[in-house]
Amino acid sequence: MLTDPIADMLTRIRNAVRVERAHVEVPLSKVKRGVADVLKREGYIWDWKEVESTPSQSLRIELKYGPNGERVIQSIRRVSKPGRRVYSKASDLRPVLNGLGITILSTSRGVISDREARQRNLGGEVLCEVY
């Protein structure tokens, strides 16, 4: 049994990018679907889709690479963990690498990036940082 499914998803993505896989599959949940949707909107992955598999549904994430095979996702790091939850107000959110990266938050309006959170003036749980 997994104690942190989001960390498992991020580790699967990190490992797949490291060995340059075209796609990766993770067990499906609403939060993971939201994280994948933010990654797609921000341009870190090509696409995602739900796949019927046994014993349960999974999420297939199509990873993105540059024209010469360079990695689009250089680093993906879990911030809020089960032992230490991290929350942030919209005013406290700072750009990752001066705007080259993103922070993904879980808010009352769903899973969104730090840019959207600042525009909507929403705070929430800081799930991860991507750059």
Secondary structure by P-SEA (a helix, b strand, c coil): ccccaaaaaaaaaaaaaaaccccccccccaaaaaaaaaaaaaccccbbbbbbcccbbbbbbbccccccccccccbbbbcccccbbbbbccccccccccccbbbbbbcccccccaaaaaaaccccccccccc
